[in-house]
Amino acid sequence: MMPLIYAQKEEPQIIKKIGGNPETKKHLEDLGFNVGGQVSIVSALGDNLIVKVKESRVAVSDELAKKIMI
């Protein structure tokens, strides 16, 4: 298990765990990040990652990406 920020670009991954405080977990779930869901990195822009989750593209900070374990 590793944080999302270390995943290979455009390689689909399965979310195994979402860390952080309850507010952070809720925010990530609202964006579509759920345990068992599929996610892939589209690109990296500065300190942000553009990820594909549930047929949508979402920008997340490195800090949030470190809380998403794959």
PDB file of N, CA, C and O in Angstrom:
ATOM      1  N   MET A   1       0.861  -1.180   0.000  1.00  0.00           N
ATOM      2  CA  MET A   1       0.000   0.000   0.000  1.00  0.00           C
ATOM      3  C   MET A   1       0.901   1.236   0.000  1.00  0.00           C
ATOM      4  O   MET A   1       1.893   1.300   0.727  1.00  0.00           O
ATOM      5  N   MET A   2       0.531   2.221  -0.838  1.00  0.00           N
ATOM      6  CA  MET A   2       1.317   3.457  -0.932  1.00  0.00           C
ATOM      7  C   MET A   2       0.395   4.631  -1.224  1.00  0.00           C
ATOM      8  O   MET A   2      -0.726   4.437  -1.693  1.00  0.00           O
ATOM      9  N   PRO A   3       0.860   5.858  -0.948  1.00  0.00           N
ATOM     10  CA  PRO A   3       0.042   7.039  -1.251  1.00  0.00           C
ATOM     11  C   PRO A   3      -0.125   7.230  -2.757  1.00  0.00           C
ATOM     12  O   PRO A   3       0.734   6.830  -3.543  1.00  0.00           O
ATOM     13  N   LEU A   4      -1.210   7.828  -3.136  1.00  0.00           N
ATOM     14  CA  LEU A   4      -1.535   8.061  -4.551  1.00  0.00           C
ATOM     15  C   LEU A   4      -0.443   8.842  -5.275  1.00  0.00           C
ATOM     16  O   LEU A   4      -0.214   8.612  -6.462  1.00  0.00           O
ATOM     17  N   ILE A   5       0.229   9.752  -4.594  1.00  0.00           N
ATOM     18  CA  ILE A   5       1.218  10.587  -5.289  1.00  0.00           C
ATOM     19  C   ILE A   5       2.364   9.781  -5.890  1.00  0.00           C
ATOM     20  O   ILE A   5       3.068  10.280  -6.768  1.00  0.00           O
ATOM     21  N   TYR A   6       2.566   8.542  -5.433  1.00  0.00           N
ATOM     22  CA  TYR A   6       3.651   7.704  -5.953  1.00  0.00           C
ATOM     23  C   TYR A   6       3.193   6.768  -7.068  1.00  0.00           C
ATOM     24  O   TYR A   6       3.989   5.967  -7.558  1.00  0.00           O
ATOM     25  N   ALA A   7       1.950   6.850  -7.472  1.00  0.00           N
ATOM     26  CA  ALA A   7       1.426   5.974  -8.530  1.00  0.00           C
ATOM     27  C   ALA A   7       1.976   6.386  -9.894  1.00  0.00           C
ATOM     28  O   ALA A   7       2.337   7.542 -10.114  1.00  0.00           O
ATOM     29  N   GLN A   8       2.029   5.422 -10.794  1.00  0.00           N
ATOM     30  CA  GLN A   8       2.436   5.690 -12.167  1.00  0.00           C
ATOM     31  C   GLN A   8       1.334   6.465 -12.886  1.00  0.00           C
ATOM     32  O   GLN A   8       0.148   6.214 -12.670  1.00  0.00           O
ATOM     33  N   LYS A   9       1.729   7.397 -13.734  1.00  0.00           N
ATOM     34  CA  LYS A   9       0.776   8.199 -14.501  1.00  0.00           C
ATOM     35  C   LYS A   9      -0.044   7.305 -15.431  1.00  0.00           C
ATOM     36  O   LYS A   9       0.492   6.415 -16.091  1.00  0.00           O
ATOM     37  N   GLU A  10      -1.359   7.562 -15.469  1.00  0.00           N
ATOM     38  CA  GLU A  10      -2.322   6.885 -16.348  1.00  0.00           C
ATOM     39  C   GLU A  10      -2.430   5.379 -16.107  1.00  0.00           C
ATOM     40  O   GLU A  10      -2.894   4.652 -16.985  1.00  0.00           O
ATOM     41  N   GLU A  11      -2.013   4.900 -14.939  1.00  0.00           N
ATOM     42  CA  GLU A  11      -2.172   3.484 -14.602  1.00  0.00           C
ATOM     43  C   GLU A  11      -3.288   3.363 -13.566  1.00  0.00           C
ATOM     44  O   GLU A  11      -3.147   3.871 -12.454  1.00  0.00           O
ATOM     45  N   PRO A  12      -4.394   2.699 -13.910  1.00  0.00           N
ATOM     46  CA  PRO A  12      -5.522   2.586 -12.973  1.00  0.00           C
ATOM     47  C   PRO A  12      -5.114   1.903 -11.664  1.00  0.00           C
ATOM     48  O   PRO A  12      -4.395   0.903 -11.666  1.00  0.00           O
ATOM     49  N   GLN A  13      -5.580   2.454 -10.570  1.00  0.00           N
ATOM     50  CA  GLN A  13      -5.292   1.932  -9.233  1.00  0.00           C
ATOM     51  C   GLN A  13      -6.607   1.793  -8.459  1.00  0.00           C
ATOM     52  O   GLN A  13      -7.588   2.472  -8.764  1.00  0.00           O
ATOM     53  N   ILE A  14      -6.617   0.923  -7.473  1.00  0.00           N
ATOM     54  CA  ILE A  14      -7.776   0.751  -6.607  1.00  0.00           C
ATOM     55  C   ILE A  14      -7.481   1.421  -5.270  1.00  0.00           C
ATOM     56  O   ILE A  14      -6.415   1.208  -4.693  1.00  0.00           O
ATOM     57  N   ILE A  15      -8.410   2.221  -4.778  1.00  0.00           N
ATOM     58  CA  ILE A  15      -8.249   2.900  -3.492  1.00  0.00           C
ATOM     59  C   ILE A  15      -8.451   1.872  -2.379  1.00  0.00           C
ATOM     60  O   ILE A  15      -9.481   1.201  -2.318  1.00  0.00           O
ATOM     61  N   LYS A  16      -7.452   1.759  -1.501  1.00  0.00           N
ATOM     62  CA  LYS A  16      -7.518   0.786  -0.407  1.00  0.00           C
ATOM     63  C   LYS A  16      -7.864   1.430   0.923  1.00  0.00           C
ATOM     64  O   LYS A  16      -8.462   0.786   1.784  1.00  0.00           O
ATOM     65  N   LYS A  17      -7.496   2.695   1.103  1.00  0.00           N
ATOM     66  CA  LYS A  17      -7.743   3.367   2.378  1.00  0.00           C
ATOM     67  C   LYS A  17      -7.702   4.871   2.164  1.00  0.00           C
ATOM     68  O   LYS A  17      -6.946   5.369   1.330  1.00  0.00           O
ATOM     69  N   ILE A  18      -8.518   5.586   2.919  1.00  0.00           N
ATOM     70  CA  ILE A  18      -8.494   7.050   2.905  1.00  0.00           C
ATOM     71  C   ILE A  18      -8.198   7.498   4.323  1.00  0.00           C
ATOM     72  O   ILE A  18      -8.950   7.189   5.247  1.00  0.00           O
ATOM     73  N   GLY A  19      -7.108   8.223   4.496  1.00  0.00           N
ATOM     74  CA  GLY A  19      -6.686   8.675   5.815  1.00  0.00           C
ATOM     75  C   GLY A  19      -7.100  10.114   6.076  1.00  0.00           C
ATOM     76  O   GLY A  19      -7.798  10.738   5.278  1.00  0.00           O
ATOM     77  N   GLY A  20      -6.650  10.618   7.213  1.00  0.00           N
ATOM     78  CA  GLY A  20      -6.931  12.000   7.584  1.00  0.00           C
ATOM     79  C   GLY A  20      -8.042  12.102   8.605  1.00  0.00           C
ATOM     80  O   GLY A  20      -8.601  11.099   9.049  1.00  0.00           O
ATOM     81  N   ASN A  21      -8.350  13.335   8.968  1.00  0.00           N
ATOM     82  CA  ASN A  21      -9.421  13.559   9.945  1.00  0.00           C
ATOM     83  C   ASN A  21     -10.783  13.360   9.273  1.00  0.00           C
ATOM     84  O   ASN A  21     -10.854  13.275   8.047  1.00  0.00           O
ATOM     85  N   PRO A  22     -11.858  13.285  10.051  1.00  0.00           N
ATOM     86  CA  PRO A  22     -13.187  13.033   9.471  1.00  0.00           C
ATOM     87  C   PRO A  22     -13.598  14.044   8.402  1.00  0.00           C
ATOM     88  O   PRO A  22     -14.249  13.673   7.425  1.00  0.00           O
ATOM     89  N   GLU A  23     -13.229  15.319   8.571  1.00  0.00           N
ATOM     90  CA  GLU A  23     -13.596  16.334   7.568  1.00  0.00           C
ATOM     91  C   GLU A  23     -12.878  16.078   6.247  1.00  0.00           C
ATOM     92  O   GLU A  23     -13.464  16.227   5.175  1.00  0.00           O
ATOM     93  N   THR A  24     -11.600  15.692   6.331  1.00  0.00           N
ATOM     94  CA  THR A  24     -10.829  15.401   5.122  1.00  0.00           C
ATOM     95  C   THR A  24     -11.402  14.181   4.406  1.00  0.00           C
ATOM     96  O   THR A  24     -11.560  14.192   3.185  1.00  0.00           O
ATOM     97  N   LYS A  25     -11.713  13.126   5.166  1.00  0.00           N
ATOM     98  CA  LYS A  25     -12.304  11.928   4.571  1.00  0.00           C
ATOM     99  C   LYS A  25     -13.619  12.254   3.879  1.00  0.00           C
ATOM    100  O   LYS A  25     -13.868  11.787   2.768  1.00  0.00           O
ATOM    101  N   LYS A  26     -14.459  13.051   4.528  1.00  0.00           N
ATOM    102  CA  LYS A  26     -15.759  13.437   3.959  1.00  0.00           C
ATOM    103  C   LYS A  26     -15.553  14.218   2.668  1.00  0.00           C
ATOM    104  O   LYS A  26     -16.234  13.970   1.673  1.00  0.00           O
ATOM    105  N   HIS A  27     -14.604  15.172   2.682  1.00  0.00           N
ATOM    106  CA  HIS A  27     -14.325  15.982   1.488  1.00  0.00           C
ATOM    107  C   HIS A  27     -13.885  15.086   0.328  1.00  0.00           C
ATOM    108  O   HIS A  27     -14.360  15.251  -0.795  1.00  0.00           O
ATOM    109  N   LEU A  28     -12.986  14.146   0.594  1.00  0.00           N
ATOM    110  CA  LEU A  28     -12.519  13.249  -0.465  1.00  0.00           C
ATOM    111  C   LEU A  28     -13.644  12.348  -0.966  1.00  0.00           C
ATOM    112  O   LEU A  28     -13.739  12.087  -2.165  1.00  0.00           O
ATOM    113  N   GLU A  29     -14.490  11.874  -0.063  1.00  0.00           N
ATOM    114  CA  GLU A  29     -15.629  11.052  -0.482  1.00  0.00           C
ATOM    115  C   GLU A  29     -16.595  11.865  -1.337  1.00  0.00           C
ATOM    116  O   GLU A  29     -17.156  11.346  -2.302  1.00  0.00           O
ATOM    117  N   ASP A  30     -16.791  13.130  -0.992  1.00  0.00           N
ATOM    118  CA  ASP A  30     -17.661  13.998  -1.789  1.00  0.00           C
ATOM    119  C   ASP A  30     -17.103  14.215  -3.199  1.00  0.00           C
ATOM    120  O   ASP A  30     -17.860  14.414  -4.149  1.00  0.00           O
ATOM    121  N   LEU A  31     -15.779  14.174  -3.325  1.00  0.00           N
ATOM    122  CA  LEU A  31     -15.144  14.319  -4.638  1.00  0.00           C
ATOM    123  C   LEU A  31     -15.197  13.020  -5.446  1.00  0.00           C
ATOM    124  O   LEU A  31     -14.897  13.019  -6.640  1.00  0.00           O
ATOM    125  N   GLY A  32     -15.580  11.909  -4.795  1.00  0.00           N
ATOM    126  CA  GLY A  32     -15.700  10.636  -5.495  1.00  0.00           C
ATOM    127  C   GLY A  32     -14.666   9.602  -5.120  1.00  0.00           C
ATOM    128  O   GLY A  32     -14.656   8.508  -5.685  1.00  0.00           O
ATOM    129  N   PHE A  33     -13.793   9.921  -4.175  1.00  0.00           N
ATOM    130  CA  PHE A  33     -12.771   8.975  -3.734  1.00  0.00           C
ATOM    131  C   PHE A  33     -13.358   8.070  -2.664  1.00  0.00           C
ATOM    132  O   PHE A  33     -13.584   8.505  -1.535  1.00  0.00           O
ATOM    133  N   ASN A  34     -13.605   6.814  -3.012  1.00  0.00           N
ATOM    134  CA  ASN A  34     -14.174   5.838  -2.084  1.00  0.00           C
ATOM    135  C   ASN A  34     -13.327   4.584  -2.091  1.00  0.00           C
ATOM    136  O   ASN A  34     -12.781   4.200  -3.126  1.00  0.00           O
ATOM    137  N   VAL A  35     -13.215   3.940  -0.928  1.00  0.00           N
ATOM    138  CA  VAL A  35     -12.467   2.686  -0.825  1.00  0.00           C
ATOM    139  C   VAL A  35     -13.071   1.681  -1.799  1.00  0.00           C
ATOM    140  O   VAL A  35     -14.287   1.490  -1.841  1.00  0.00           O
ATOM    141  N   GLY A  36     -12.202   1.042  -2.581  1.00  0.00           N
ATOM    142  CA  GLY A  36     -12.646   0.087  -3.589  1.00  0.00           C
ATOM    143  C   GLY A  36     -12.850   0.719  -4.951  1.00  0.00           C
ATOM    144  O   GLY A  36     -13.005   0.011  -5.946  1.00  0.00           O
ATOM    145  N   GLY A  37     -12.851   2.042  -5.009  1.00  0.00           N
ATOM    146  CA  GLY A  37     -13.024   2.749  -6.276  1.00  0.00           C
ATOM    147  C   GLY A  37     -11.732   2.806  -7.068  1.00  0.00           C
ATOM    148  O   GLY A  37     -10.646   2.607  -6.525  1.00  0.00           O
ATOM    149  N   GLN A  38     -11.862   3.078  -8.347  1.00  0.00           N
ATOM    150  CA  GLN A  38     -10.701   3.153  -9.227  1.00  0.00           C
ATOM    151  C   GLN A  38     -10.290   4.602  -9.426  1.00  0.00           C
ATOM    152  O   GLN A  38     -11.139   5.486  -9.534  1.00  0.00           O
ATOM    153  N   VAL A  39      -8.988   4.843  -9.475  1.00  0.00           N
ATOM    154  CA  VAL A  39      -8.439   6.178  -9.656  1.00  0.00           C
ATOM    155  C   VAL A  39      -7.172   6.077 -10.498  1.00  0.00           C
ATOM    156  O   VAL A  39      -6.448   5.084 -10.418  1.00  0.00           O
ATOM    157  N   SER A  40      -6.904   7.099 -11.302  1.00  0.00           N
ATOM    158  CA  SER A  40      -5.646   7.143 -12.048  1.00  0.00           C
ATOM    159  C   SER A  40      -5.188   8.586 -12.182  1.00  0.00           C
ATOM    160  O   SER A  40      -6.002   9.505 -12.271  1.00  0.00           O
ATOM    161  N   ILE A  41      -3.880   8.769 -12.196  1.00  0.00           N
ATOM    162  CA  ILE A  41      -3.300  10.107 -12.342  1.00  0.00           C
ATOM    163  C   ILE A  41      -3.280  10.465 -13.817  1.00  0.00           C
ATOM    164  O   ILE A  41      -2.786   9.698 -14.644  1.00  0.00           O
ATOM    165  N   VAL A  42      -3.822  11.643 -14.146  1.00  0.00           N
ATOM    166  CA  VAL A  42      -3.814  12.131 -15.520  1.00  0.00           C
ATOM    167  C   VAL A  42      -2.557  12.959 -15.753  1.00  0.00           C
ATOM    168  O   VAL A  42      -1.850  12.756 -16.740  1.00  0.00           O
ATOM    169  N   SER A  43      -2.277  13.900 -14.837  1.00  0.00           N
ATOM    170  CA  SER A  43      -1.071  14.717 -14.945  1.00  0.00           C
ATOM    171  C   SER A  43      -0.752  15.366 -13.609  1.00  0.00           C
ATOM    172  O   SER A  43      -1.568  15.365 -12.687  1.00  0.00           O
ATOM    173  N   ALA A  44       0.450  15.920 -13.524  1.00  0.00           N
ATOM    174  CA  ALA A  44       0.881  16.634 -12.329  1.00  0.00           C
ATOM    175  C   ALA A  44       1.189  18.070 -12.722  1.00  0.00           C
ATOM    176  O   ALA A  44       1.942  18.319 -13.663  1.00  0.00           O
ATOM    177  N   LEU A  45       0.604  19.009 -11.994  1.00  0.00           N
ATOM    178  CA  LEU A  45       0.822  20.431 -12.253  1.00  0.00           C
ATOM    179  C   LEU A  45       1.290  21.093 -10.963  1.00  0.00           C
ATOM    180  O   LEU A  45       0.482  21.348 -10.070  1.00  0.00           O
ATOM    181  N   GLY A  46       2.576  21.371 -10.855  1.00  0.00           N
ATOM    182  CA  GLY A  46       3.091  21.984  -9.632  1.00  0.00           C
ATOM    183  C   GLY A  46       2.867  21.060  -8.448  1.00  0.00           C
ATOM    184  O   GLY A  46       3.303  19.909  -8.457  1.00  0.00           O
ATOM    185  N   ASP A  47       2.187  21.568  -7.432  1.00  0.00           N
ATOM    186  CA  ASP A  47       1.896  20.774  -6.233  1.00  0.00           C
ATOM    187  C   ASP A  47       0.538  20.098  -6.306  1.00  0.00           C
ATOM    188  O   ASP A  47       0.042  19.610  -5.291  1.00  0.00           O
ATOM    189  N   ASN A  48      -0.067  20.058  -7.470  1.00  0.00           N
ATOM    190  CA  ASN A  48      -1.386  19.445  -7.632  1.00  0.00           C
ATOM    191  C   ASN A  48      -1.318  18.269  -8.590  1.00  0.00           C
ATOM    192  O   ASN A  48      -0.479  18.219  -9.490  1.00  0.00           O
ATOM    193  N   LEU A  49      -2.223  17.326  -8.374  1.00  0.00           N
ATOM    194  CA  LEU A  49      -2.382  16.204  -9.291  1.00  0.00           C
ATOM    195  C   LEU A  49      -3.757  16.304  -9.931  1.00  0.00           C
ATOM    196  O   LEU A  49      -4.741  16.619  -9.262  1.00  0.00           O
ATOM    197  N   ILE A  50      -3.819  16.039 -11.214  1.00  0.00           N
ATOM    198  CA  ILE A  50      -5.102  15.901 -11.898  1.00  0.00           C
ATOM    199  C   ILE A  50      -5.355  14.399 -11.966  1.00  0.00           C
ATOM    200  O   ILE A  50      -4.590  13.653 -12.578  1.00  0.00           O
ATOM    201  N   VAL A  51      -6.445  13.967 -11.324  1.00  0.00           N
ATOM    202  CA  VAL A  51      -6.742  12.540 -11.286  1.00  0.00           C
ATOM    203  C   VAL A  51      -8.112  12.264 -11.884  1.00  0.00           C
ATOM    204  O   VAL A  51      -9.010  13.106 -11.845  1.00  0.00           O
ATOM    205  N   LYS A  52      -8.251  11.075 -12.435  1.00  0.00           N
ATOM    206  CA  LYS A  52      -9.528  10.637 -12.979  1.00  0.00           C
ATOM    207  C   LYS A  52     -10.166   9.711 -11.958  1.00  0.00           C
ATOM    208  O   LYS A  52      -9.588   8.695 -11.572  1.00  0.00           O
ATOM    209  N   VAL A  53     -11.363  10.076 -11.528  1.00  0.00           N
ATOM    210  CA  VAL A  53     -12.103   9.265 -10.574  1.00  0.00           C
ATOM    211  C   VAL A  53     -13.571   9.316 -10.972  1.00  0.00           C
ATOM    212  O   VAL A  53     -14.133  10.397 -11.151  1.00  0.00           O
ATOM    213  N   LYS A  54     -14.193   8.145 -11.111  1.00  0.00           N
ATOM    214  CA  LYS A  54     -15.610   8.055 -11.510  1.00  0.00           C
ATOM    215  C   LYS A  54     -15.916   8.861 -12.768  1.00  0.00           C
ATOM    216  O   LYS A  54     -16.865   9.645 -12.789  1.00  0.00           O
ATOM    217  N   GLU A  55     -15.134   8.675 -13.794  1.00  0.00           N
ATOM    218  CA  GLU A  55     -15.329   9.325 -15.101  1.00  0.00           C
ATOM    219  C   GLU A  55     -15.232  10.850 -15.043  1.00  0.00           C
ATOM    220  O   GLU A  55     -15.671  11.529 -15.971  1.00  0.00           O
ATOM    221  N   SER A  56     -14.669  11.392 -13.974  1.00  0.00           N
ATOM    222  CA  SER A  56     -14.466  12.842 -13.843  1.00  0.00           C
ATOM    223  C   SER A  56     -12.989  13.103 -13.580  1.00  0.00           C
ATOM    224  O   SER A  56     -12.263  12.239 -13.089  1.00  0.00           O
ATOM    225  N   ARG A  57     -12.566  14.311 -13.917  1.00  0.00           N
ATOM    226  CA  ARG A  57     -11.202  14.724 -13.598  1.00  0.00           C
ATOM    227  C   ARG A  57     -11.263  15.721 -12.460  1.00  0.00           C
ATOM    228  O   ARG A  57     -12.040  16.675 -12.486  1.00  0.00           O
ATOM    229  N   VAL A  58     -10.425  15.481 -11.456  1.00  0.00           N
ATOM    230  CA  VAL A  58     -10.423  16.294 -10.249  1.00  0.00           C
ATOM    231  C   VAL A  58      -8.987  16.683  -9.929  1.00  0.00           C
ATOM    232  O   VAL A  58      -8.078  15.864 -10.065  1.00  0.00           O
ATOM    233  N   ALA A  59      -8.775  17.927  -9.504  1.00  0.00           N
ATOM    234  CA  ALA A  59      -7.457  18.364  -9.051  1.00  0.00           C
ATOM    235  C   ALA A  59      -7.392  18.212  -7.540  1.00  0.00           C
ATOM    236  O   ALA A  59      -8.279  18.670  -6.819  1.00  0.00           O
ATOM    237  N   VAL A  60      -6.334  17.565  -7.070  1.00  0.00           N
ATOM    238  CA  VAL A  60      -6.110  17.432  -5.635  1.00  0.00           C
ATOM    239  C   VAL A  60      -4.683  17.853  -5.315  1.00  0.00           C
ATOM    240  O   VAL A  60      -3.776  17.667  -6.126  1.00  0.00           O
ATOM    241  N   SER A  61      -4.493  18.417  -4.139  1.00  0.00           N
ATOM    242  CA  SER A  61      -3.164  18.840  -3.718  1.00  0.00           C
ATOM    243  C   SER A  61      -2.328  17.617  -3.345  1.00  0.00           C
ATOM    244  O   SER A  61      -2.866  16.535  -3.112  1.00  0.00           O
ATOM    245  N   ASP A  62      -1.017  17.800  -3.290  1.00  0.00           N
ATOM    246  CA  ASP A  62      -0.135  16.722  -2.849  1.00  0.00           C
ATOM    247  C   ASP A  62      -0.527  16.253  -1.454  1.00  0.00           C
ATOM    248  O   ASP A  62      -0.498  15.059  -1.157  1.00  0.00           O
ATOM    249  N   GLU A  63      -0.894  17.208  -0.601  1.00  0.00           N
ATOM    250  CA  GLU A  63      -1.264  16.882   0.776  1.00  0.00           C
ATOM    251  C   GLU A  63      -2.462  15.926   0.808  1.00  0.00           C
ATOM    252  O   GLU A  63      -2.450  14.949   1.557  1.00  0.00           O
ATOM    253  N   LEU A  64      -3.497  16.202   0.002  1.00  0.00           N
ATOM    254  CA  LEU A  64      -4.650  15.309  -0.050  1.00  0.00           C
ATOM    255  C   LEU A  64      -4.296  13.980  -0.703  1.00  0.00           C
ATOM    256  O   LEU A  64      -4.759  12.926  -0.267  1.00  0.00           O
ATOM    257  N   ALA A  65      -3.480  14.031  -1.745  1.00  0.00           N
ATOM    258  CA  ALA A  65      -3.098  12.801  -2.447  1.00  0.00           C
ATOM    259  C   ALA A  65      -2.326  11.853  -1.531  1.00  0.00           C
ATOM    260  O   ALA A  65      -2.383  10.637  -1.714  1.00  0.00           O
ATOM    261  N   LYS A  66      -1.615  12.391  -0.561  1.00  0.00           N
ATOM    262  CA  LYS A  66      -0.884  11.547   0.386  1.00  0.00           C
ATOM    263  C   LYS A  66      -1.810  10.806   1.327  1.00  0.00           C
ATOM    264  O   LYS A  66      -1.400   9.822   1.941  1.00  0.00           O
ATOM    265  N   LYS A  67      -3.051  11.253   1.456  1.00  0.00           N
ATOM    266  CA  LYS A  67      -4.028  10.609   2.338  1.00  0.00           C
ATOM    267  C   LYS A  67      -4.814   9.504   1.620  1.00  0.00           C
ATOM    268  O   LYS A  67      -5.533   8.737   2.260  1.00  0.00           O
ATOM    269  N   ILE A  68      -4.675   9.425   0.302  1.00  0.00           N
ATOM    270  CA  ILE A  68      -5.359   8.401  -0.488  1.00  0.00           C
ATOM    271  C   ILE A  68      -4.378   7.262  -0.715  1.00  0.00           C
ATOM    272  O   ILE A  68      -3.399   7.410  -1.446  1.00  0.00           O
ATOM    273  N   MET A  69      -4.646   6.136  -0.090  1.00  0.00           N
ATOM    274  CA  MET A  69      -3.740   4.988  -0.188  1.00  0.00           C
ATOM    275  C   MET A  69      -4.229   4.002  -1.240  1.00  0.00           C
ATOM    276  O   MET A  69      -5.409   3.654  -1.296  1.00  0.00           O
ATOM    277  N   ILE A  70      -3.283   3.559  -2.077  1.00  0.00           N
ATOM    278  CA  ILE A  70      -3.620   2.617  -3.148  1.00  0.00           C
ATOM    279  C   ILE A  70      -2.829   1.325  -2.971  1.00  0.00           C
ATOM    280  O   ILE A  70      -2.969   0.400  -3.772  1.00  0.00           O
TER     281      ILE A  70
END
